[in-house]
Structure formats: structure tokens, C-alpha cells
Amino acid sequence: MRALLNFGLVFIISFQVIGQDRMDLRAQIRALHDLEDHRSIILLLDSVFGRTQPSEEFTFYKGRALFNTGQITEARGLLIPLETDSILGPGATQLLAVIAQQQRNNTEALGYLLKLSQYYPDNPLYLQRVARIFYSEGNFPAAMNYMLSAYRCDTLNQTSIAELAEIWMKLEMPGNAYRLLSDGIKIFPESLLFRKQMVPVCYRRNKMVEVIDHGSFLTARGDTTPTVVRLKAFAYFDLGEMDKSEFWLDYLLNKDLTSEDVWFYKGKVTDARGNKNEALGYYEKAVHMTLSPNFNPFLLQLAITLGENQQYQESIRWLQTGRLFKDSPELIYQLARNFDLFYQDKQPALQHYQMFIELAGENSEDQRAYAIQRVRELRELLHLLGQ
């Protein structure tokens, strides 16, 4: 009986010592973790447990330390068995999600992130990360669905608002982006991010006054991001405020922040003031800076201005160059006009007017009416000439 009591006493004392050791070990690990001394955590756990398998708790601590020292493959091996643990599962899953993304395994990362969104249904963070993965893959409808769910978790979360607006712009839904950002600005009127996003959104929706309002809010606070300044300058032009438009265009050009559309609008401002020769130089710079076939709008304006300047042969050369890359009814119409004005032989003009009439859509009613009239007149002329 005495022997049995002695054994029980030894067992209780041993249990207390082990329990105390575990508490001390946790405290040491916590202190090292706070110091970001993750290598020492690994050495400490290896020295305590040696070759024996530590408990799930200390396995997690080692896996976390391995993760924090960049040993993600070893960390993953320790953390995967803990994924279903009722206590350690959420922490292990968070690390496994990051590892999967670092290894560019989007399928695995999505699984972990969706599980985390169930662990923490009121936290939009994990749904945001799911949306970003789909966004990076170009799956914008799926990205929209998950970012919308994240937004509904917390309608005041500025990240969800900003990224959902960006997704809607990718999906050609500027009206949705406009309404969302407008509501966001009412709540966060000093948000530079929302204002910056609103500049291109308003420009897309042809709200030029609002482009200027948001752009001026930003530039007054030192934000002279090229996109903001460009669209502000273009909006001033569209509203007929040439001096203000040119001021901001020159601001970009003086800082060597040039782009094809900046040169194009510089040409339009100069052209509007009647300086066609100077404007031609700017239009030509816009064309040369643009990769074909995207230069057609700039090339078309260059050709039109050359024609207005009675430089018909040069205008024809540019229009024919444009047709090599991307044909359009507008190019054909301008070719017909230049052939009509420049060549005594009216056959090329007649052919191009007829071609334009066949291709012209409803948006070209005035040009189509003129082309029909000129076809009739040219046929009569050619008939009189016996051609």
C-alpha cells in the first residue's frame, strides 16, 4: 500500500514538472517569436524533443518558425496534418494559404482561403485574396463575385470598395464603379485613392466637370500622377478651356512625361488656335510614338489636318499607310475626299466614295449623304468626259 502511494506521489510530481516545463517552453517560444528570432525557436524545439515527435501545439510552433525562416517546403510538411485540428487548424491553414500562393499553386491556395473565409465569416480579408487570385488569372466575373461578397461583409472596408471598382472597370461596367466610388467618397471624402480612381471612371462616363473636380482635389494635395494630370488636361480641352488644358499638357511635356495622347491633345489645342503647321508636328509625334494599329485615331487627325492645310498628297500617303494596318470607313472617306480634291482623274475618288457608302454605318449619316451626292456628281462628270 505504501509503495502504491509513493508511486502515485511520484507520478503527480512528474506531471506537474512536465506541465511547468511546457509553460516555460511556451513562454520562451513566445518571447523569441516577438523578437522575430525564429531560428532560435527551431533550435530550442529540436533540443527539447530531439528525435521524438512533439505534440501538435509544438509542431505548429516549429512549422511557423520554419515558414518565417523561408523553409516553406519543410513548414508545409509539418502544417498539413494540423489543418483539421479544431484549435490549431485556422493558424495552420493561414500559413498553408500563403505557402501555396508563394509556390504559385492557385488551386491549393483557393481551397485554403475559402476554408479561412468559413472560419472567419465576418472578415473580408480572405474573400479579397480569393478575388485577387481570380483577377490575376483574368477571370474577372469570378473576381467580381468574391470581391462583392467581401464588400458585403464590411461595406466600409476601403480595400473592398477600391478593388471592386477596379474589377467593374475591367468588366466594362463604369456605371457600377462610379456609383460605388461616389458612395465611398461621401463616407471618406479625403480618400486620395477613391479620388484617383474616380478620374478615369468619370472620363469614361464623359463627366468632364467631375474629372476636373477630382483631378484638382488631387493636384492641390501634391498628387501629380501622370494619368490624373493627363485626363484633367483632356477634360479641360473637351470643355473648351484651352489655356488650362495647355498648362497641364505642358506640365507633362516639361517633365518628359510624354505619351502619344499628350502630343495628340497638344496638337488639338494648337490646331484649335489656328496654328495648323505647328499642330501637324505634334500629331506626327503622336503617330510615331504609337504602336500600330493603335495609331489610327492619331493618324486620321494628322491626315485630316494635312488635307485642311491643302497638303493632299501627304495626307493620302498617311491614309494609305493607315489602311495597311487597320482599315476603317473613316480612312476610306478621307481618302476619297483627298483624291477628289487633289487628282484631276476622278476615278479613284469615285471608287473610294462607293466603297465608303457600302461600309458606312448609321453614325456616318452626314458623310454618307455627302458621298452619295459626290458619286452622282462624279458619274455625271465622267459621263460628260466620255469616261
QUIKADA-V360518 format. One record per backbone hydrogen bond with DSSP energy under -0.5 kcal/mol. CO is the residue of the C=O (numbers start at 0). NH is the residue of the N-H. Records with the same first field share a line. If there is no record, write none. Layout:
CO: NH / NH
//
This chain:
0: 4
1: 5
2: 6
3: 7
4: 8
5: 9
6: 10
7: 11
8: 12
9: 13
10: 14
11: 15
12: 16
13: 17
14: 18
15: 19
16: 20
17: 21
18: 22
19: 23
20: 24
21: 25
22: 26
23: 27
24: 28
25: 29
26: 30
27: 31
28: 32
29: 33
30: 34
31: 36
32: 35
35: 37
36: 40
37: 41
38: 42
39: 43
40: 44
41: 45
42: 46
43: 47
44: 48
45: 49
48: 51
51: 53
54: 58
55: 59
56: 60
57: 61
58: 62
59: 63
60: 64
61: 65
62: 66
63: 67
64: 68
65: 68 / 70
66: 69
69: 71
70: 74
71: 75
72: 76
73: 77
74: 78
75: 79
76: 80
78: 81 / 82
79: 82
81: 84
84: 88
87: 91
88: 92
89: 93
90: 94
91: 95
92: 96
93: 97
94: 98
95: 99
96: 100
97: 101
98: 102
99: 104
100: 103
103: 105
104: 108
105: 109
106: 110
107: 111
108: 112
109: 113
110: 114
111: 115
112: 116
113: 117
114: 117 / 118
115: 119
117: 120
119: 122
121: 123
122: 125
123: 127
124: 128
125: 129
126: 130
127: 131
128: 132
129: 133
130: 134
131: 135
132: 136
133: 138
134: 137
137: 139
138: 142
139: 143
140: 144
141: 145
142: 146
143: 147
144: 148
145: 149
146: 150
147: 151
148: 152
149: 153
153: 156
155: 157
156: 160
157: 161
158: 162
159: 163
160: 164
161: 165
162: 166
163: 167
164: 168
165: 169
166: 170
167: 172
168: 171
172: 175 / 176
173: 177
174: 178
175: 179
176: 180
177: 181
178: 182
179: 183
180: 184
181: 185
182: 186
183: 187
187: 190
189: 191
190: 194
191: 195
192: 196
193: 197
194: 198
195: 199
196: 200
197: 201
198: 202
199: 203
200: 204
201: 206
202: 205
205: 207
206: 210
207: 211
208: 212
209: 213
210: 214
211: 215
212: 216
213: 217
214: 218
215: 219
217: 220 / 222
218: 221
221: 223
224: 227 / 228
225: 229
226: 230
227: 231
228: 232
229: 233
230: 234
231: 235
232: 236
233: 237
234: 238
235: 240
236: 239
239: 241
240: 244
241: 245
242: 246
243: 247
244: 248
245: 249
246: 250
247: 251
248: 252
249: 253
250: 254
251: 256
252: 255
255: 257
258: 262
259: 263
260: 264
261: 265
262: 266
263: 267
264: 268
265: 269
266: 270
267: 271
268: 272
269: 274
270: 273
273: 275
274: 278
275: 279
276: 280
277: 281
278: 282
279: 283
280: 284
281: 285
282: 286
283: 287
284: 288
285: 289
286: 289
290: 293
292: 295
294: 298
295: 299
296: 300
297: 301
298: 302
299: 303
300: 304
301: 305
302: 306
303: 307
304: 308
305: 310
306: 309
309: 311
310: 314
311: 315
312: 316
313: 317
314: 318
315: 319
316: 320
317: 321
318: 322
319: 323
320: 323 / 324
321: 324 / 325
327: 331
328: 332
329: 333
330: 334
331: 335
332: 336
333: 337
334: 338
335: 339
336: 340
337: 341
338: 342
343: 345
345: 349
346: 350
347: 351
348: 352
349: 353
350: 354
351: 355
352: 356
353: 357
354: 358
355: 359
360: 363
361: 364
363: 367
364: 368
365: 369
366: 370
367: 371
368: 372
369: 373
370: 374
371: 375
372: 376
373: 377
374: 378
375: 379
376: 380
377: 381
378: 382
379: 383
380: 384
381: 386
382: 385
//
